[in-house]
């Protein structure tokens, strides 16, 4: 699933980056570019840092962003 629509960053990419050692939203921004455009994905992207999404089937509401 896409977490960052603006930059086409998936949950899998975020999970892999966290598994490789990313510990902050800043790390995700630097390494992937997540949350560098509209910022709507920052909260969801950050949630992968706390628990590395042990429950990857968590349901999330889609966010509609108009550019």
CHARMM internal coordinates of N, CA and C (Angstrom, degrees):
IC EDIT
DIST 1 N 1 CA 1.4467
DIST 1 CA 1 C 1.5303
ANGL 1 N 1 CA 1 C 107.70
DIST 1 C 2 N 1.3254
ANGL 1 CA 1 C 2 N 114.72
DIHE 1 N 1 CA 1 C 2 N 143.82
DIST 2 N 2 CA 1.4590
ANGL 1 C 2 N 2 CA 118.72
DIHE 1 CA 1 C 2 N 2 CA 175.91
DIST 2 CA 2 C 1.5213
ANGL 2 N 2 CA 2 C 109.91
DIHE 1 C 2 N 2 CA 2 C -77.76
DIST 2 C 3 N 1.3148
ANGL 2 CA 2 C 3 N 116.01
DIHE 2 N 2 CA 2 C 3 N 131.99
DIST 3 N 3 CA 1.4579
ANGL 2 C 3 N 3 CA 122.49
DIHE 2 CA 2 C 3 N 3 CA 174.09
DIST 3 CA 3 C 1.5196
ANGL 3 N 3 CA 3 C 108.30
DIHE 2 C 3 N 3 CA 3 C -96.94
DIST 3 C 4 N 1.3159
ANGL 3 CA 3 C 4 N 116.34
DIHE 3 N 3 CA 3 C 4 N -45.94
DIST 4 N 4 CA 1.4633
ANGL 3 C 4 N 4 CA 122.30
DIHE 3 CA 3 C 4 N 4 CA 179.06
DIST 4 CA 4 C 1.5283
ANGL 4 N 4 CA 4 C 107.83
DIHE 3 C 4 N 4 CA 4 C -108.88
DIST 4 C 5 N 1.3214
ANGL 4 CA 4 C 5 N 115.18
DIHE 4 N 4 CA 4 C 5 N 103.50
DIST 5 N 5 CA 1.4619
ANGL 4 C 5 N 5 CA 120.54
DIHE 4 CA 4 C 5 N 5 CA -178.47
DIST 5 CA 5 C 1.5314
ANGL 5 N 5 CA 5 C 110.52
DIHE 4 C 5 N 5 CA 5 C -69.34
DIST 5 C 6 N 1.3191
ANGL 5 CA 5 C 6 N 116.71
DIHE 5 N 5 CA 5 C 6 N -41.57
DIST 6 N 6 CA 1.4706
ANGL 5 C 6 N 6 CA 120.78
DIHE 5 CA 5 C 6 N 6 CA -176.64
DIST 6 CA 6 C 1.5277
ANGL 6 N 6 CA 6 C 112.49
DIHE 5 C 6 N 6 CA 6 C -56.70
DIST 6 C 7 N 1.3398
ANGL 6 CA 6 C 7 N 116.27
DIHE 6 N 6 CA 6 C 7 N -39.97
DIST 7 N 7 CA 1.4589
ANGL 6 C 7 N 7 CA 121.01
DIHE 6 CA 6 C 7 N 7 CA -175.92
DIST 7 CA 7 C 1.5261
ANGL 7 N 7 CA 7 C 113.08
DIHE 6 C 7 N 7 CA 7 C -111.68
DIST 7 C 8 N 1.3341
ANGL 7 CA 7 C 8 N 116.95
DIHE 7 N 7 CA 7 C 8 N 11.02
DIST 8 N 8 CA 1.4729
ANGL 7 C 8 N 8 CA 122.66
DIHE 7 CA 7 C 8 N 8 CA 177.92
DIST 8 CA 8 C 1.5262
ANGL 8 N 8 CA 8 C 112.44
DIHE 7 C 8 N 8 CA 8 C 51.91
DIST 8 C 9 N 1.3311
ANGL 8 CA 8 C 9 N 116.04
DIHE 8 N 8 CA 8 C 9 N 51.54
DIST 9 N 9 CA 1.4609
ANGL 8 C 9 N 9 CA 121.62
DIHE 8 CA 8 C 9 N 9 CA -179.91
DIST 9 CA 9 C 1.5253
ANGL 9 N 9 CA 9 C 108.42
DIHE 8 C 9 N 9 CA 9 C -106.18
DIST 9 C 10 N 1.3116
ANGL 9 CA 9 C 10 N 115.75
DIHE 9 N 9 CA 9 C 10 N 125.75
DIST 10 N 10 CA 1.4623
ANGL 9 C 10 N 10 CA 120.94
DIHE 9 CA 9 C 10 N 10 CA -175.43
DIST 10 CA 10 C 1.5260
ANGL 10 N 10 CA 10 C 112.51
DIHE 9 C 10 N 10 CA 10 C -93.54
DIST 10 C 11 N 1.3224
ANGL 10 CA 10 C 11 N 114.28
DIHE 10 N 10 CA 10 C 11 N 164.13
DIST 11 N 11 CA 1.4577
ANGL 10 C 11 N 11 CA 119.96
DIHE 10 CA 10 C 11 N 11 CA 176.19
DIST 11 CA 11 C 1.5260
ANGL 11 N 11 CA 11 C 110.30
DIHE 10 C 11 N 11 CA 11 C -61.47
DIST 11 C 12 N 1.3097
ANGL 11 CA 11 C 12 N 117.53
DIHE 11 N 11 CA 11 C 12 N -35.59
DIST 12 N 12 CA 1.4663
ANGL 11 C 12 N 12 CA 121.16
DIHE 11 CA 11 C 12 N 12 CA 179.46
DIST 12 CA 12 C 1.5287
ANGL 12 N 12 CA 12 C 110.86
DIHE 11 C 12 N 12 CA 12 C -62.89
DIST 12 C 13 N 1.3370
ANGL 12 CA 12 C 13 N 117.08
DIHE 12 N 12 CA 12 C 13 N -41.96
DIST 13 N 13 CA 1.4655
ANGL 12 C 13 N 13 CA 120.20
DIHE 12 CA 12 C 13 N 13 CA 178.23
DIST 13 CA 13 C 1.5266
ANGL 13 N 13 CA 13 C 110.46
DIHE 12 C 13 N 13 CA 13 C -62.75
DIST 13 C 14 N 1.3228
ANGL 13 CA 13 C 14 N 116.40
DIHE 13 N 13 CA 13 C 14 N -41.52
DIST 14 N 14 CA 1.4656
ANGL 13 C 14 N 14 CA 120.02
DIHE 13 CA 13 C 14 N 14 CA 179.24
DIST 14 CA 14 C 1.5237
ANGL 14 N 14 CA 14 C 109.95
DIHE 13 C 14 N 14 CA 14 C -66.02
DIST 14 C 15 N 1.3222
ANGL 14 CA 14 C 15 N 117.96
DIHE 14 N 14 CA 14 C 15 N -44.48
DIST 15 N 15 CA 1.4625
ANGL 14 C 15 N 15 CA 121.45
DIHE 14 CA 14 C 15 N 15 CA 178.84
DIST 15 CA 15 C 1.5248
ANGL 15 N 15 CA 15 C 110.98
DIHE 14 C 15 N 15 CA 15 C -59.11
DIST 15 C 16 N 1.3153
ANGL 15 CA 15 C 16 N 117.34
DIHE 15 N 15 CA 15 C 16 N -43.13
DIST 16 N 16 CA 1.4641
ANGL 15 C 16 N 16 CA 121.19
DIHE 15 CA 15 C 16 N 16 CA 179.67
DIST 16 CA 16 C 1.5259
ANGL 16 N 16 CA 16 C 111.35
DIHE 15 C 16 N 16 CA 16 C -65.15
DIST 16 C 17 N 1.3305
ANGL 16 CA 16 C 17 N 116.58
DIHE 16 N 16 CA 16 C 17 N -38.83
DIST 17 N 17 CA 1.4611
ANGL 16 C 17 N 17 CA 120.95
DIHE 16 CA 16 C 17 N 17 CA -179.77
DIST 17 CA 17 C 1.5215
ANGL 17 N 17 CA 17 C 110.71
DIHE 16 C 17 N 17 CA 17 C -68.50
DIST 17 C 18 N 1.3311
ANGL 17 CA 17 C 18 N 116.79
DIHE 17 N 17 CA 17 C 18 N -39.63
DIST 18 N 18 CA 1.4664
ANGL 17 C 18 N 18 CA 120.80
DIHE 17 CA 17 C 18 N 18 CA 176.59
DIST 18 CA 18 C 1.5287
ANGL 18 N 18 CA 18 C 109.68
DIHE 17 C 18 N 18 CA 18 C -65.90
DIST 18 C 19 N 1.3172
ANGL 18 CA 18 C 19 N 117.17
DIHE 18 N 18 CA 18 C 19 N -43.07
DIST 19 N 19 CA 1.4661
ANGL 18 C 19 N 19 CA 120.78
DIHE 18 CA 18 C 19 N 19 CA 178.77
DIST 19 CA 19 C 1.5274
ANGL 19 N 19 CA 19 C 111.53
DIHE 18 C 19 N 19 CA 19 C -62.32
DIST 19 C 20 N 1.3358
ANGL 19 CA 19 C 20 N 116.14
DIHE 19 N 19 CA 19 C 20 N -28.94
DIST 20 N 20 CA 1.4658
ANGL 19 C 20 N 20 CA 120.94
DIHE 19 CA 19 C 20 N 20 CA 179.69
DIST 20 CA 20 C 1.5242
ANGL 20 N 20 CA 20 C 112.47
DIHE 19 C 20 N 20 CA 20 C -83.86
DIST 20 C 21 N 1.3463
ANGL 20 CA 20 C 21 N 117.06
DIHE 20 N 20 CA 20 C 21 N -1.95
DIST 21 N 21 CA 1.4566
ANGL 20 C 21 N 21 CA 118.71
DIHE 20 CA 20 C 21 N 21 CA 173.74
DIST 21 CA 21 C 1.5084
ANGL 21 N 21 CA 21 C 117.69
DIHE 20 C 21 N 21 CA 21 C 123.84
DIST 21 C 22 N 1.3292
ANGL 21 CA 21 C 22 N 118.94
DIHE 21 N 21 CA 21 C 22 N -2.47
DIST 22 N 22 CA 1.4719
ANGL 21 C 22 N 22 CA 119.88
DIHE 21 CA 21 C 22 N 22 CA 177.80
DIST 22 CA 22 C 1.5256
ANGL 22 N 22 CA 22 C 109.04
DIHE 21 C 22 N 22 CA 22 C -63.56
DIST 22 C 23 N 1.3293
ANGL 22 CA 22 C 23 N 116.57
DIHE 22 N 22 CA 22 C 23 N 134.62
DIST 23 N 23 CA 1.4633
ANGL 22 C 23 N 23 CA 120.18
DIHE 22 CA 22 C 23 N 23 CA -176.54
DIST 23 CA 23 C 1.5192
ANGL 23 N 23 CA 23 C 113.62
DIHE 22 C 23 N 23 CA 23 C -125.68
DIST 23 C 24 N 1.3235
ANGL 23 CA 23 C 24 N 117.41
DIHE 23 N 23 CA 23 C 24 N -0.72
DIST 24 N 24 CA 1.4640
ANGL 23 C 24 N 24 CA 119.49
DIHE 23 CA 23 C 24 N 24 CA -177.79
DIST 24 CA 24 C 1.5258
ANGL 24 N 24 CA 24 C 110.40
DIHE 23 C 24 N 24 CA 24 C -146.81
DIST 24 C 25 N 1.3266
ANGL 24 CA 24 C 25 N 115.22
DIHE 24 N 24 CA 24 C 25 N 163.56
DIST 25 N 25 CA 1.4586
ANGL 24 C 25 N 25 CA 119.56
DIHE 24 CA 24 C 25 N 25 CA 175.21
DIST 25 CA 25 C 1.5261
ANGL 25 N 25 CA 25 C 109.47
DIHE 24 C 25 N 25 CA 25 C -61.22
DIST 25 C 26 N 1.3107
ANGL 25 CA 25 C 26 N 116.97
DIHE 25 N 25 CA 25 C 26 N -34.85
DIST 26 N 26 CA 1.4633
ANGL 25 C 26 N 26 CA 120.85
DIHE 25 CA 25 C 26 N 26 CA 176.43
DIST 26 CA 26 C 1.5228
ANGL 26 N 26 CA 26 C 112.06
DIHE 25 C 26 N 26 CA 26 C -58.94
DIST 26 C 27 N 1.3380
ANGL 26 CA 26 C 27 N 116.15
DIHE 26 N 26 CA 26 C 27 N -40.50
DIST 27 N 27 CA 1.4661
ANGL 26 C 27 N 27 CA 120.14
DIHE 26 CA 26 C 27 N 27 CA 176.73
DIST 27 CA 27 C 1.5228
ANGL 27 N 27 CA 27 C 110.59
DIHE 26 C 27 N 27 CA 27 C -62.07
DIST 27 C 28 N 1.3450
ANGL 27 CA 27 C 28 N 116.35
DIHE 27 N 27 CA 27 C 28 N -43.67
DIST 28 N 28 CA 1.4632
ANGL 27 C 28 N 28 CA 120.15
DIHE 27 CA 27 C 28 N 28 CA 179.94
DIST 28 CA 28 C 1.5263
ANGL 28 N 28 CA 28 C 110.92
DIHE 27 C 28 N 28 CA 28 C -65.56
DIST 28 C 29 N 1.3274
ANGL 28 CA 28 C 29 N 116.32
DIHE 28 N 28 CA 28 C 29 N -38.21
DIST 29 N 29 CA 1.4689
ANGL 28 C 29 N 29 CA 120.03
DIHE 28 CA 28 C 29 N 29 CA 176.87
DIST 29 CA 29 C 1.5216
ANGL 29 N 29 CA 29 C 110.39
DIHE 28 C 29 N 29 CA 29 C -62.57
DIST 29 C 30 N 1.3339
ANGL 29 CA 29 C 30 N 116.01
DIHE 29 N 29 CA 29 C 30 N -48.29
DIST 30 N 30 CA 1.4639
ANGL 29 C 30 N 30 CA 120.98
DIHE 29 CA 29 C 30 N 30 CA -177.58
DIST 30 CA 30 C 1.5258
ANGL 30 N 30 CA 30 C 112.50
DIHE 29 C 30 N 30 CA 30 C -64.57
DIST 30 C 31 N 1.3230
ANGL 30 CA 30 C 31 N 116.48
DIHE 30 N 30 CA 30 C 31 N -42.89
DIST 31 N 31 CA 1.4588
ANGL 30 C 31 N 31 CA 120.43
DIHE 30 CA 30 C 31 N 31 CA -173.05
DIST 31 CA 31 C 1.5238
ANGL 31 N 31 CA 31 C 114.09
DIHE 30 C 31 N 31 CA 31 C -85.77
DIST 31 C 32 N 1.3497
ANGL 31 CA 31 C 32 N 116.89
DIHE 31 N 31 CA 31 C 32 N -31.32
DIST 32 N 32 CA 1.4636
ANGL 31 C 32 N 32 CA 119.76
DIHE 31 CA 31 C 32 N 32 CA -175.64
DIST 32 CA 32 C 1.5224
ANGL 32 N 32 CA 32 C 114.33
DIHE 31 C 32 N 32 CA 32 C -118.39
DIST 32 C 33 N 1.3257
ANGL 32 CA 32 C 33 N 116.56
DIHE 32 N 32 CA 32 C 33 N -25.04
DIST 33 N 33 CA 1.4580
ANGL 32 C 33 N 33 CA 119.89
DIHE 32 CA 32 C 33 N 33 CA -174.74
DIST 33 CA 33 C 1.5134
ANGL 33 N 33 CA 33 C 113.29
DIHE 32 C 33 N 33 CA 33 C 89.40
DIST 33 C 34 N 1.3319
ANGL 33 CA 33 C 34 N 116.62
DIHE 33 N 33 CA 33 C 34 N 11.21
DIST 34 N 34 CA 1.4615
ANGL 33 C 34 N 34 CA 120.73
DIHE 33 CA 33 C 34 N 34 CA 179.94
DIST 34 CA 34 C 1.5312
ANGL 34 N 34 CA 34 C 109.88
DIHE 33 C 34 N 34 CA 34 C -65.88
DIST 34 C 35 N 1.3199
ANGL 34 CA 34 C 35 N 116.77
DIHE 34 N 34 CA 34 C 35 N 142.64
DIST 35 N 35 CA 1.4722
ANGL 34 C 35 N 35 CA 123.85
DIHE 34 CA 34 C 35 N 35 CA 175.94
DIST 35 CA 35 C 1.5253
ANGL 35 N 35 CA 35 C 113.22
DIHE 34 C 35 N 35 CA 35 C 61.50
DIST 35 C 36 N 1.3257
ANGL 35 CA 35 C 36 N 117.12
DIHE 35 N 35 CA 35 C 36 N 31.74
DIST 36 N 36 CA 1.4647
ANGL 35 C 36 N 36 CA 120.02
DIHE 35 CA 35 C 36 N 36 CA 179.46
DIST 36 CA 36 C 1.5213
ANGL 36 N 36 CA 36 C 112.83
DIHE 35 C 36 N 36 CA 36 C -106.37
DIST 36 C 37 N 1.3234
ANGL 36 CA 36 C 37 N 116.79
DIHE 36 N 36 CA 36 C 37 N 0.69
DIST 37 N 37 CA 1.4619
ANGL 36 C 37 N 37 CA 119.91
DIHE 36 CA 36 C 37 N 37 CA -179.14
DIST 37 CA 37 C 1.5258
ANGL 37 N 37 CA 37 C 109.10
DIHE 36 C 37 N 37 CA 37 C -112.26
DIST 37 C 38 N 1.3222
ANGL 37 CA 37 C 38 N 117.77
DIHE 37 N 37 CA 37 C 38 N -91.38
DIST 38 N 38 CA 1.4728
ANGL 37 C 38 N 38 CA 120.36
DIHE 37 CA 37 C 38 N 38 CA -177.57
DIST 38 CA 38 C 1.5237
ANGL 38 N 38 CA 38 C 112.41
DIHE 37 C 38 N 38 CA 38 C -86.91
DIST 38 C 39 N 1.3396
ANGL 38 CA 38 C 39 N 117.54
DIHE 38 N 38 CA 38 C 39 N -23.89
DIST 39 N 39 CA 1.4584
ANGL 38 C 39 N 39 CA 121.52
DIHE 38 CA 38 C 39 N 39 CA 177.58
DIST 39 CA 39 C 1.5155
ANGL 39 N 39 CA 39 C 115.92
DIHE 38 C 39 N 39 CA 39 C 85.20
DIST 39 C 40 N 1.3218
ANGL 39 CA 39 C 40 N 117.70
DIHE 39 N 39 CA 39 C 40 N -1.34
DIST 40 N 40 CA 1.4723
ANGL 39 C 40 N 40 CA 120.35
DIHE 39 CA 39 C 40 N 40 CA -178.30
DIST 40 CA 40 C 1.5262
ANGL 40 N 40 CA 40 C 112.68
DIHE 39 C 40 N 40 CA 40 C -62.78
DIST 40 C 41 N 1.2981
ANGL 40 CA 40 C 41 N 118.35
DIHE 40 N 40 CA 40 C 41 N -22.74
DIST 41 N 41 CA 1.4614
ANGL 40 C 41 N 41 CA 121.75
DIHE 40 CA 40 C 41 N 41 CA -176.29
DIST 41 CA 41 C 1.5256
ANGL 41 N 41 CA 41 C 113.35
DIHE 40 C 41 N 41 CA 41 C -91.26
DIST 41 C 42 N 1.3142
ANGL 41 CA 41 C 42 N 118.35
DIHE 41 N 41 CA 41 C 42 N -4.33
DIST 42 N 42 CA 1.4619
ANGL 41 C 42 N 42 CA 121.26
DIHE 41 CA 41 C 42 N 42 CA -173.03
DIST 42 CA 42 C 1.5216
ANGL 42 N 42 CA 42 C 112.97
DIHE 41 C 42 N 42 CA 42 C -57.25
DIST 42 C 43 N 1.3255
ANGL 42 CA 42 C 43 N 117.17
DIHE 42 N 42 CA 42 C 43 N -44.53
DIST 43 N 43 CA 1.4645
ANGL 42 C 43 N 43 CA 119.79
DIHE 42 CA 42 C 43 N 43 CA -177.80
DIST 43 CA 43 C 1.5274
ANGL 43 N 43 CA 43 C 111.35
DIHE 42 C 43 N 43 CA 43 C -65.35
DIST 43 C 44 N 1.3255
ANGL 43 CA 43 C 44 N 116.73
DIHE 43 N 43 CA 43 C 44 N -46.48
DIST 44 N 44 CA 1.4634
ANGL 43 C 44 N 44 CA 119.70
DIHE 43 CA 43 C 44 N 44 CA 179.60
DIST 44 CA 44 C 1.5284
ANGL 44 N 44 CA 44 C 110.68
DIHE 43 C 44 N 44 CA 44 C -65.43
DIST 44 C 45 N 1.3102
ANGL 44 CA 44 C 45 N 117.42
DIHE 44 N 44 CA 44 C 45 N -43.54
DIST 45 N 45 CA 1.4656
ANGL 44 C 45 N 45 CA 120.45
DIHE 44 CA 44 C 45 N 45 CA 179.10
DIST 45 CA 45 C 1.5240
ANGL 45 N 45 CA 45 C 110.48
DIHE 44 C 45 N 45 CA 45 C -60.29
DIST 45 C 46 N 1.3222
ANGL 45 CA 45 C 46 N 117.00
DIHE 45 N 45 CA 45 C 46 N -41.10
DIST 46 N 46 CA 1.4652
ANGL 45 C 46 N 46 CA 121.44
DIHE 45 CA 45 C 46 N 46 CA 179.21
DIST 46 CA 46 C 1.5165
ANGL 46 N 46 CA 46 C 112.06
DIHE 45 C 46 N 46 CA 46 C -64.25
DIST 46 C 47 N 1.3254
ANGL 46 CA 46 C 47 N 116.40
DIHE 46 N 46 CA 46 C 47 N -30.75
DIST 47 N 47 CA 1.4649
ANGL 46 C 47 N 47 CA 119.00
DIHE 46 CA 46 C 47 N 47 CA -178.55
DIST 47 CA 47 C 1.5280
ANGL 47 N 47 CA 47 C 111.80
DIHE 46 C 47 N 47 CA 47 C -64.68
DIST 47 C 48 N 1.3098
ANGL 47 CA 47 C 48 N 118.14
DIHE 47 N 47 CA 47 C 48 N -22.58
DIST 48 N 48 CA 1.4609
ANGL 47 C 48 N 48 CA 121.15
DIHE 47 CA 47 C 48 N 48 CA 177.74
DIST 48 CA 48 C 1.5248
ANGL 48 N 48 CA 48 C 111.18
DIHE 47 C 48 N 48 CA 48 C -72.34
DIST 48 C 49 N 1.3016
ANGL 48 CA 48 C 49 N 117.46
DIHE 48 N 48 CA 48 C 49 N -20.12
DIST 49 N 49 CA 1.4600
ANGL 48 C 49 N 49 CA 121.48
DIHE 48 CA 48 C 49 N 49 CA -178.15
DIST 49 CA 49 C 1.5196
ANGL 49 N 49 CA 49 C 112.10
DIHE 48 C 49 N 49 CA 49 C -75.71
DIST 49 C 50 N 1.3349
ANGL 49 CA 49 C 50 N 117.09
DIHE 49 N 49 CA 49 C 50 N -38.94
DIST 50 N 50 CA 1.4595
ANGL 49 C 50 N 50 CA 120.97
DIHE 49 CA 49 C 50 N 50 CA -174.83
DIST 50 CA 50 C 1.5085
ANGL 50 N 50 CA 50 C 114.47
DIHE 49 C 50 N 50 CA 50 C -68.18
DIST 50 C 51 N 1.3084
ANGL 50 CA 50 C 51 N 116.84
DIHE 50 N 50 CA 50 C 51 N -44.54
DIST 51 N 51 CA 1.4620
ANGL 50 C 51 N 51 CA 119.12
DIHE 50 CA 50 C 51 N 51 CA -174.51
DIST 51 CA 51 C 1.5200
ANGL 51 N 51 CA 51 C 112.40
DIHE 50 C 51 N 51 CA 51 C -125.69
DIST 51 C 52 N 1.3057
ANGL 51 CA 51 C 52 N 117.51
DIHE 51 N 51 CA 51 C 52 N 8.37
DIST 52 N 52 CA 1.4579
ANGL 51 C 52 N 52 CA 123.72
DIHE 51 CA 51 C 52 N 52 CA -177.03
DIST 52 CA 52 C 1.5203
ANGL 52 N 52 CA 52 C 110.73
DIHE 51 C 52 N 52 CA 52 C 50.25
DIST 52 C 53 N 1.3104
ANGL 52 CA 52 C 53 N 115.45
DIHE 52 N 52 CA 52 C 53 N 26.74
DIST 53 N 53 CA 1.4647
ANGL 52 C 53 N 53 CA 123.76
DIHE 52 CA 52 C 53 N 53 CA 177.69
DIST 53 CA 53 C 1.5156
ANGL 53 N 53 CA 53 C 112.55
DIHE 52 C 53 N 53 CA 53 C 48.43
DIST 53 C 54 N 1.3258
ANGL 53 CA 53 C 54 N 115.66
DIHE 53 N 53 CA 53 C 54 N 61.04
DIST 54 N 54 CA 1.4572
ANGL 53 C 54 N 54 CA 120.66
DIHE 53 CA 53 C 54 N 54 CA 176.06
DIST 54 CA 54 C 1.5228
ANGL 54 N 54 CA 54 C 110.18
DIHE 53 C 54 N 54 CA 54 C -56.83
DIST 54 C 55 N 1.3291
ANGL 54 CA 54 C 55 N 115.53
DIHE 54 N 54 CA 54 C 55 N -33.92
DIST 55 N 55 CA 1.4563
ANGL 54 C 55 N 55 CA 119.94
DIHE 54 CA 54 C 55 N 55 CA 177.27
DIST 55 CA 55 C 1.5236
ANGL 55 N 55 CA 55 C 107.99
DIHE 54 C 55 N 55 CA 55 C -103.48
DIST 55 C 56 N 1.3101
ANGL 55 CA 55 C 56 N 116.53
DIHE 55 N 55 CA 55 C 56 N 84.06
DIST 56 N 56 CA 1.4630
ANGL 55 C 56 N 56 CA 121.22
DIHE 55 CA 55 C 56 N 56 CA -175.08
DIST 56 CA 56 C 1.5194
ANGL 56 N 56 CA 56 C 113.10
DIHE 55 C 56 N 56 CA 56 C -71.46
DIST 56 C 57 N 1.3133
ANGL 56 CA 56 C 57 N 117.41
DIHE 56 N 56 CA 56 C 57 N -5.90
DIST 57 N 57 CA 1.4580
ANGL 56 C 57 N 57 CA 119.90
DIHE 56 CA 56 C 57 N 57 CA -179.70
DIST 57 CA 57 C 1.5173
ANGL 57 N 57 CA 57 C 111.84
DIHE 56 C 57 N 57 CA 57 C -94.38
DIST 57 C 58 N 1.3093
ANGL 57 CA 57 C 58 N 117.47
DIHE 57 N 57 CA 57 C 58 N 11.43
DIST 58 N 58 CA 1.4618
ANGL 57 C 58 N 58 CA 121.74
DIHE 57 CA 57 C 58 N 58 CA 179.28
DIST 58 CA 58 C 1.5241
ANGL 58 N 58 CA 58 C 109.75
DIHE 57 C 58 N 58 CA 58 C -55.30
DIST 58 C 59 N 1.3204
ANGL 58 CA 58 C 59 N 115.63
DIHE 58 N 58 CA 58 C 59 N 134.76
DIST 59 N 59 CA 1.4545
ANGL 58 C 59 N 59 CA 120.81
DIHE 58 CA 58 C 59 N 59 CA 179.22
DIST 59 CA 59 C 1.5252
ANGL 59 N 59 CA 59 C 109.31
DIHE 58 C 59 N 59 CA 59 C -84.84
DIST 59 C 60 N 1.3018
ANGL 59 CA 59 C 60 N 116.15
DIHE 59 N 59 CA 59 C 60 N 136.14
DIST 60 N 60 CA 1.4577
ANGL 59 C 60 N 60 CA 121.51
DIHE 59 CA 59 C 60 N 60 CA 176.60
DIST 60 CA 60 C 1.5138
ANGL 60 N 60 CA 60 C 108.77
DIHE 59 C 60 N 60 CA 60 C -129.88
DIST 60 C 61 N 1.3092
ANGL 60 CA 60 C 61 N 115.40
DIHE 60 N 60 CA 60 C 61 N 151.73
DIST 61 N 61 CA 1.4560
ANGL 60 C 61 N 61 CA 120.08
DIHE 60 CA 60 C 61 N 61 CA 177.86
DIST 61 CA 61 C 1.5149
ANGL 61 N 61 CA 61 C 109.03
DIHE 60 C 61 N 61 CA 61 C -84.31
DIST 61 C 62 N 1.3203
ANGL 61 CA 61 C 62 N 116.98
DIHE 61 N 61 CA 61 C 62 N 137.65
DIST 62 N 62 CA 1.4630
ANGL 61 C 62 N 62 CA 118.64
DIHE 61 CA 61 C 62 N 62 CA 177.33
DIST 62 CA 62 C 1.5216
ANGL 62 N 62 CA 62 C 110.53
DIHE 61 C 62 N 62 CA 62 C -68.43
DIST 62 C 63 N 1.3053
ANGL 62 CA 62 C 63 N 115.41
DIHE 62 N 62 CA 62 C 63 N 146.48
DIST 63 N 63 CA 1.4564
ANGL 62 C 63 N 63 CA 121.55
DIHE 62 CA 62 C 63 N 63 CA 178.12
DIST 63 CA 63 C 1.5220
ANGL 63 N 63 CA 63 C 107.59
DIHE 62 C 63 N 63 CA 63 C -109.62
DIST 63 C 64 N 1.2998
ANGL 63 CA 63 C 64 N 116.17
DIHE 63 N 63 CA 63 C 64 N 127.84
DIST 64 N 64 CA 1.4553
ANGL 63 C 64 N 64 CA 120.87
DIHE 63 CA 63 C 64 N 64 CA 178.14
DIST 64 CA 64 C 1.5174
ANGL 64 N 64 CA 64 C 107.75
DIHE 63 C 64 N 64 CA 64 C -98.87
DIST 64 C 65 N 1.3139
ANGL 64 CA 64 C 65 N 115.84
DIHE 64 N 64 CA 64 C 65 N 122.58
DIST 65 N 65 CA 1.4543
ANGL 64 C 65 N 65 CA 121.51
DIHE 64 CA 64 C 65 N 65 CA -179.01
DIST 65 CA 65 C 1.5167
ANGL 65 N 65 CA 65 C 108.03
DIHE 64 C 65 N 65 CA 65 C -118.04
DIST 65 C 66 N 1.3113
ANGL 65 CA 65 C 66 N 116.00
DIHE 65 N 65 CA 65 C 66 N 123.20
DIST 66 N 66 CA 1.4561
ANGL 65 C 66 N 66 CA 119.92
DIHE 65 CA 65 C 66 N 66 CA 177.07
DIST 66 CA 66 C 1.5162
ANGL 66 N 66 CA 66 C 108.71
DIHE 65 C 66 N 66 CA 66 C -97.53
DIST 66 C 67 N 1.3200
ANGL 66 CA 66 C 67 N 116.01
DIHE 66 N 66 CA 66 C 67 N 129.50
DIST 67 N 67 CA 1.4730
ANGL 66 C 67 N 67 CA 120.85
DIHE 66 CA 66 C 67 N 67 CA 179.75
DIST 67 CA 67 C 1.4928
ANGL 67 N 67 CA 67 C 109.33
DIHE 66 C 67 N 67 CA 67 C -104.07
END
COOR INIT
IC SEED 1 N 1 CA 1 C
IC BUILD
